[in-house]
Amino acid sequence: MNRERPGRARRTRERASRGASLVGREYDVEVGPVAHGGHCVARHEGRVIFVRHALPGERVRVRVTEGEEGSPYLRADAVEVTEPSAHRVVPPCPVAVPFGCGGCDFQHATLPHQRELKAAVVREQLQRLAGIERDVVVGPVAGDLPDQDAGLRWRTRMQYEATPDGRRGLRRHRSHDVVPVEDCLIAHPDAREPDGRDRTVTEVVAAAGTERSFEVAADGFWQVHPGAPRVLVETVIDLLAPQPGEALLDLYAGVGLFAGFLAPLVAPGRVDTVEGDRRATAYAARNLEGTGAQVHTDRVDRWLARRRRDEPDAQVDLVVLDPPRTGAKRGVVVPVAALRPRAIAYVACDPAALARDVGLFAAESYELADLRAFDLFPMTHHVECVALLTKGGSGLR
């Protein structure tokens, strides 16, 4: 007898109860504010529609890409613009259009307006999830090519897919369909592609008056914008203002980028790095050789719990948090705050996760003292933030 799993059966019933599919249906709408995720919010007969390839204030005709009659919201693409925004431009890439490649969200907007949209998203997430009203400015980041000033040719790592006929391509938005892409305009000319081999590459970072080399797996994590390591390191140093003798925790440390520059500044203070990926910590041990940093391979929350048990009186002055897109969450935020560091630098690639965690830190008496935002991913909706959290708002800038 064929038995469906309960979860699958429930989801099937829910889909059936929503009614007929609306995919392909078209509506004329006025576009509202930008939302997190690379789309704007519109409404039709009271129902929310998340619209790609539109800009706030425009009037557009949209075609539904996801949703049924009973869905609480729909997803759609703007297929015709009847009243364009003054910030609208022709996308430089021919496949950065409705139903084309899903890699870029904002090629139809001027670069300054893209940054305004990203700043609006960060502001909205902070207000909604952390109850914080704060002005936000997203700044440009210099790369190594003139085209990067136009938001192009910055991505140093690429992962292409194959089309059914064997051509190179990239996926559509929220789809496994592959769009042929002969030349991705945000790809750096020397962009690397994962090749399945266990290779090591060397990344050289010049920051804060120092140059350091870092070994990293060719398919391991490293910032994809060539200017990112420098601006993030220098921002973290500026916000933390490290002093000799201070104790530092570098959590989600990867291959040791931040510790590599911070360890000499706090020497002879203790430095611990924690990273769950064994391959990354193996590289970190080599990259941090001679700095005195202690490199630990462990899940961050588990390591913090063990440290509190084994070294309850250990001093911690500074913390760097650079978690994955999902953020640090309560299991890390609460034990970090319990260490009572002087300052915490939180590096975040997702505004929603950052705002949620800033709210968690606020409940532990750590306030948002400063926030810097950078356009490390031009033409996409992604934005990188570095937040400074201090006890009771001390050190407010």
Secondary structure as UniProt FT lines:
FT   HELIX           6..17
FT   TURN            23..24
FT   STRAND          26..35
FT   TURN            36..38
FT   STRAND          39..44
FT   TURN            45..46
FT   STRAND          47..52
FT   TURN            56..57
FT   STRAND          59..66
FT   TURN            69..70
FT   STRAND          73..83
FT   TURN            86..87
FT   TURN            94..95
FT   TURN            98..99
FT   TURN            107..108
FT   HELIX           111..125
FT   HELIX           126..130
FT   STRAND          138..139
FT   HELIX           146..150
FT   STRAND          155..157
FT   STRAND          161..162
FT   TURN            164..165
FT   STRAND          168..172
FT   TURN            173..174
FT   STRAND          178..180
FT   TURN            185..186
FT   STRAND          187..192
FT   STRAND          200..207
FT   TURN            208..209
FT   STRAND          210..217
FT   TURN            218..219
FT   TURN            226..227
FT   HELIX           228..240
FT   TURN            244..245
FT   STRAND          248..251
FT   TURN            254..256
FT   HELIX           257..266
FT   TURN            267..268
FT   STRAND          271..275
FT   HELIX           278..287
FT   TURN            288..292
FT   STRAND          294..297
FT   HELIX           300..310
FT   TURN            312..313
FT   STRAND          318..321
FT   TURN            325..326
FT   HELIX           330..338
FT   STRAND          343..348
FT   HELIX           351..363
FT   TURN            364..365
FT   STRAND          366..374
FT   TURN            378..379
FT   STRAND          384..391
FT   TURN            392..395
//
